[in-house]
């Protein structure tokens, strides 16, 4: 296969991959429904004594309004601002103080919110004595203050809410630590009654399914649910799946999460427990729920027990997520090329630690990758040069055999064998380089470190498109120059026209790509042009020496 055909094939492969990836998001297969649903649209299971997990308050009012049943308390650390509804003790707002909604806006990034759409993190106790399973509604906790702040110099902040019912005291606590996006949500059950108190911890994430996101064909980011079990370390379960079928999985440890591009919100139960993971769809409000139930515990009279779970809301920081739960770092989803993406990301982090500029780091990693792939590049263009050399002989064979395809094919194979030319030699290196490109694509797409990362001049955010489209145009120009440097070996007018238009097509596609990825492709083209000149010059010198030796 000729090199131009190979390049065209790779271009089509890139676009086809992106289209297929988006199609998967929109048309993912749905798992069969395996459980019943109660009248409250919440899964039930014999494993939990047919107790149901309440869906929580369906009120649509803003968390900034005081017209809630219990009121709102605010907990602030150095990196998080949380708002807790005293009714149920749910987290109804979470802002990331170190991240802005838009670069330079000064507005903290809201992840959990009831502004515009619903996304809340709920938790409670069900069971016979569970206050969240009461027919009277969810408990209204009391607190000693309305605002809590982690003081400068303190490493930990513990906020306690309390509720008393039938001589049983329930203390729900939130423990935040300095610099951490994960916190512990615990229940201490103090039983002063005359009988056992049977309770069961549940925690869930509830989110509206009809919300706008920044996903597109060229940037197919995922927004939806995910979970982990002992058998499946990471599995997506999108809103369509939740709407069509309720999930139920029993597993030791595990976790449940909601993902949105650079950020993740997750509940992580006790890793030593056998937990039940579930989903449900609230049709009346158009909301999807994913959660877990811990094992039932029995608190004897005159005793107390604590049950807890870890909650995370923050950026997809692979190192931190890996420490919190097994497989939680996989929410930084590199797809099937993760085994290439992860070392490339590690290399990118290492380089950035030296150059202290993400744009420069991208340039450096491009130089490293292209240097390592130079043997493939040399093979590609050497094969191209050999194919170019035998083009007159191929033309002569076409004139001799005309429309006899069988004889033409046999003659071509003999020619290739005689001249020691591999017709796929120009295409194979391109195909081998393709996984590198796709792996880097997902590194640049998924790495929160590149969000709002400046390069210089007009490039202030390497995770978004070039605002003035300078890099895509330069990339297209470099592709055009590469095309001019390599001789046209095909005599097919249609193929020649397609190759001429390919830089235009690529420029159009790359207008919406993250500028970091376009920067990589542009620098890669520049290095390839330099390598082409070196390789072709070496081949020409070698041919001149052979001619002199023969003469």
N, C-alpha and C positions, 0 to 999 in steps of 0.2 A: 504494500500500500504506500502511496506517495505521501510525503510529509505534509503537503497541504491538506490532503484528505484527513490525515491524522489530526491536524490542528482543528479542522472543522468538526471532526467527530468529538473531540474533547470539548469544544465550545457547546455543541448540542448536548453533550453529557452533563455539563454544568447546569444548563438551563433545565434539562429533564430532571436532574436530581432535585433542584429547588421546587419545581412543579410537583414532583412526586411527594416531596416532604410536606408541602402544603396540603396536598390531597389526603395524605395520611391524617393530618390534623382534623380535616373536615369530614373524613369518611372512615375513621377508625372502627374496626369491628367491635361489636358490643358483646359482652359476656352474657350468658344466659341467666335469667332470673332464677335464684335458688332459694328465696325465702319469701315469707309473707310480709305484708305491710299493715300496720295498725291503722286505725281511723285517724291517728295523728300524723300519718305519713312517716312513721319512724319504724325501722326494722325491729322485729321481735325474734327471740330465739329461746329455745328451751334451756340453752346453756346459761341463761341469765334469769331463769325462773319467770319468764314471760313478762318481766318488767320492761317498761319502755323508757327510751331516752327522750325527754321533752325537747321540742324544737326551740323552745325559748320564746321570748317576747317577739311578737310580730309587728310591734309598733314601728312606724316609719319616721318618727320624730328625730330631729337632730340631737346629737349628744350634747350640744351646747345649750340646749333648752333645759330648764329646771323641771319641766312637767313630766318627770319620770316617777315611778312608784316609790323609789328609794333615794333618788338623787345620784349624782356622779361625784366620784373622788378622783383626784389626779395624782399620779405617781411619776416622778421625774428622776432619771439618773443622768449621767453625763452623756449617754448615747440614745436614751429612749424617753419618750413621754407617753405614758399610758393613761387611759381613762377607764375607770371601772364603774359599771352600773351596780349599785348596791342591791338591786333586785337580781338575785342569782349570782352576783359577783362576777359577771362576764366582762371580758375585755372588749369594749365597744369602740376603742380608738387606740391606735398605736402609730406614733410618728418617729422616724429615724432622724435624729437631730444632726447627724454628720452628713446627711445626704439631702440635696435640694431637689425640688420637683423639676425645676428648669435651672440650667446653669446661670448663676448670678442672681437668682430670684430671692434668695434669702429665706425661702419657705421650706420648712422641714418636710421631707417626703412622707406622706401618709400611706400606710399599708392597710391597716385595719381602720374601717371608717363606716359611718352611716350617712355620710354626705354624698348625695347623688345616687349611691347604690349601697347595698348592705354587704358588709364583710365583718363578721364578729367571731371572736374566739370564746366559746362557751365551755363551762365545766360545772360539775355538780355531783351530788350524791343521790343515787336512786336506791332501790331496795325497800324493804318493809318500813324501815325507819329513816329512809332517805328523804331529806327535806325537799329535794327537787322532784320527787314523785308524788308529793301531796296534792290532793284534789283541790286544795285551797289556792294552789298556784305556787310559784317559786318563792323561796324565802327572801325576806328583806333583811340584809345584814346591817349591823351598826358599826360605826368606826369612831375613833377618838378625834379625828380631824378630817378635813375635806381635801387638803393638799399635803403631799409628802414629797420631800426632796432629798436625794442622796447628798449629804454635806460634803464639801470639798475636803479631801483627806481621808474620808471614810471609805472603806472597801465594800461595805455591804449595807443594804437597806431592807428591813423586814416590815411589811405592812400587814396588820392583822384585822380581819373583819369577823364579827361574832354573831351568832344566832342561837337562840334557845327555844327548844320545843319539847314538851313532855319530859322535862327533867334531863334532856340530852342537850349538851352544848356543842355547837359546831363552830370551830375556829378555822376560817379560811385565810391562808397567809400567802403573800407574794414576796419572794426574796429576790432582790436585784443586786447584782454585783457591778463594781466599777468597770467600765470598758466592755461589758458583755451584753450581747443581744439575747442571750438565753436566761431564763429565770425559772425558779421553782415555784409551782403552785401546789400547796399542800392543804390537807384537811386533817385537823386534829379532832377526833370524836371523843368527847368526855361523857361517859354514860353514868349519870346519877340516878337512873331509874331502877326499877326492881326487876327488869327483864333484859334480855340480850338486845342489842341494837345492831341490826343487820343492814349494812350499807354497801354500796358499790360505786366506785368512782367512774365517771365517764367524762370525756372531753371531746369536743368537736369543733370544726370550722364550718361556718355557714356563709355562703356567698351568692350574690345575685349572678345569674348566668348570662343575662343580656346586658353586657357592659362592653364598651369600646376598648380596644387595646391597640398597640402599635404594630401588630403583626401585618405582614404583607407577603406577596409572592416571593420577593427577594429577601425579606427578613421574617421568615415564618417562626416567630417566637411563640412559646406555648403559655397559655394561661388556663389553669385548671387544677385538678386534684392529682395526688400521687400517694403511694403507700409502699410499705416494705414489710416483708414477712421473712421467716427463716428460709423459705424456698425461693422467694423472689426478692432480691435486695432492693430493687427499684422498679416500680411499675406505674405508668401513668394511667389515670382513670378520668377521662375528660368529662365535661359537663353533659355531653350527649349520652355518654355511657351511664352516668348517674341518673339521667332523666329516663333512660330506657330500662335499666335493670339495677336492682339493689345489690350491692356487693356485701358479702359476708365471708370473713376469713378468720380462722382461729390460729394464733401463732404465739410463740414465745417471743418476748420483746416486740420488735416492729415499731412502726411510726406511721403517722398520717400527716399530709401536708397539702397546702395550696401554693401553687407556683405562679410567678408573674415575672417573666424575663430575668432581671438581675436579682430578684428578691424571693425569699421563701418564708412561709409561715408554717410552723409544724408543732404538733403535739408528740412528745416522746414518752411513752409509759415506762414503768419500771421494767428493766431488761430481764429481771428474774421471774417476772409474772407471765402467765399465759393469758393473753389478751384477745379480745374479739374486735376486729376491724370491720366497720360497716359504712355504708353510704345510704342516703335517702334523698328523695326529691320532693320539695314542698311546692306542689303545683299552684296553690293559691297565690303565692308570692313570687313564683319563678326563681326559687333558691335551691342550690345544691348543698348537701351536707356530707362531710366525711368525718368520721370520728372513731374512737375506740372505747371499749368498756374493759375495766380491770376486773380481777376476780372479786367475788363477794367476800367481805370480811365481817366477822361477828365480834362485837365489843361487849364483853361481859359486864354485868352490873358492878359499879364501883371501880371500873378500869377505864383506860383510854388507849386509843390506837391512832396512828397517823398513816394516811395514804397520800401519795403525791404523784405528780408527773412534771416533766420538764417542758417548758414552752419556749419556742424560738421565733422571733420575728426580726428579720434583718437581711443583710446582703448574702449572696451565695459565696461565702468565703470557704473555699474547699478545706483548708486546714482546720478551721474552727468547727465546721459541720462534721468532719470526720471524727473529731474528738467527742462530739455530742452523742452520735448514734451511728451504728454500722449502716453504711449505704446512704446516709443523709447527704454526703458530699456528691453523690451521683445526681442530685437535683441540678448540679451544673452539668447539663446534658450535652455531651459531645457526640451522642449518637453511636453508630456502630464503629466509628473510627476513634473511639476513646483511647485505645492503646497507643495511637499516634498523637492525639491531641494533648494528652496529659504530660508526656515528656516535653512536647513543644511549649506548653504553658509553663512548665517548670524552668525551661531554658529562657523563656521570655522574662519571667520573674527575676531570674539570676542576672540577666543582662541589664534589666531596668534598675536593679539595685546598684549597678556600676555607673550607668550613664545618667540615671535620674531623669529620664524623659521617655515617655512611652513611645512617642513617634520615632525617636532615635533608636529605641530598643527594637521597634519593628524593622527599621532599616538594618540594624545589626543582625537580627535573626534571619532576615532575608539573605544577607550576605553569607551567613553560616549555612543555611539550607542550600542555596545555589552552589556554594563551594562543595558541599558534600555530594550534590547531585551532578557535579561537573562531568564525571565519567559517563553518565547517562546522556548528558547534553552533547558531549563529544561524539558518542556513538550515534546519536540522532543526526547530527549535521554531517558527520563523516558518511553515513549511509545516504544522506541527501546528496552529497557531492558525487558519490558513486552512481547514484541513480541519474543525476544530471549528466554524467559522463557517458552513459550508455543510451541516452535519449535518441541520438541519431540512429543507433542500431535498432532500437525499438520501433522507430518510425519506418525503417526499412522493412522490418518484419511485417508491419501492418500493410505496407504497400504490396509485399510479396504474397501474403496469405489472404488478404482481403477480408471477406466475410466468413471464412472458415474458422470458427471459434476454436474447434478442437485442435487444429494444427497450430493456430496462433498461440494457444495456451501451452502446447508442448514446446514450441519454439522459444517462448518466453522463459519457461522453466530451464531449458538448456542454456539459454543466454545467462540467466541468473547464476547457474551453477558454474559456468565457464568464467564469468567475470567475478565470481565470489561476492555476489550482492544479495543481501537479504531484503526483499521488498517490504517487509514489516519492520525493518530496522529503524525507520524514521518515526513510526507510530508507537512502537512498544515503549520507548523511553517517555513519550508523552503520557501514556497510560499509567506508567509507574509513578510519574510525578503527580498525577491527578489526586490520589489519596492525600498527599501532602497539602495540596491546595485546599481540599475540602476540610481536612483536619484543622488547618489554620483558620479557615472560614468560621468554624464553630468556636475556636478559641477566641477570636475577635468578637463573635456574636454573644458568647455566654459569659465572658470574663467581666465581672463587675468592676474590676480594677481599671478597665478602659473607659468606664462611664464617666463622662465629663472630664476625661484626661486631655490636657492640652498638648499640642505639638509645637506650634509656633505660628506666627503671622495670623492668617485667617482661620487656621484649623484649631479650634478651641475645644472640640469634642470628637475624639477618635472613634467613638461608638455611634456617631450619627453621620449622615451624609455631608459631603462637602457643600457648604451653603452657597458657594459661587461656582461649583462644578468644575473647578480648575483641575483637580486631580483626575477625574474621569476623562477630561479632554486630553490631558498629558498622557494618560494611559492609552487612550485611543491613538494618539499620535505615535507613541512608541510602538504600538502594534502595527501601524501603517509602515513605519520605518523598517521594522523586522520583515514585513512582507516584501518590501522593496529590495532588501539586502539578499533575500533568498530567491534564486531564479525560479520562474514559473515552469514547472515540469509537465503540467497537464495541458493537453491540447483541447480539452473539452471547454467550449465557450461558456456553458452554464456554470461549470465548476469554477472557472476563472472569475466570473461575475460574483459568485457567492463568496469567494475568497476576498475579492475587492471590497465587498460590503461588510465583511466580518468585523473589521475595526469599528465600523459605525454601529453595528448591532451591539458589540461589547460595550462601547461607550454609552449607549442608551441604557443597557441593563445596569451598568455600574453607577449611573446617576443616583440610584437609591441605596447603593451599598454603603456600609459603614466606611468612613474615610480611612480608618486604619487598614481595612482590607484592600481598598483601592491603592493606598500607599504601598502596601506589600506588593501588589500586582505590578504597579508602575516601576518600582525599584527592581523587581524581578525581571521585567522586560529590559530595563537598561542594562542590567548585568548580563542578560542573555545576548543582547546586541554586542556587547564587548566580547563575550565568549565566542560569538559567531565570527566576528572579525578575526580573532586570534586563530580559531580553528580553520577557517577558510584560507587565511594567509599561510598557515602551516601546510595545508593540503597543496596549495599552489606552489610553494617552495619545494615540496616533495616531488611534485610532478615535473618541475623544471629540472631537478637533479636527475630524475629518471630519464628525461629526454637527453640531457647532456651525457649521461652514462651510455645510452644507446648509440649516440652519435660519436 
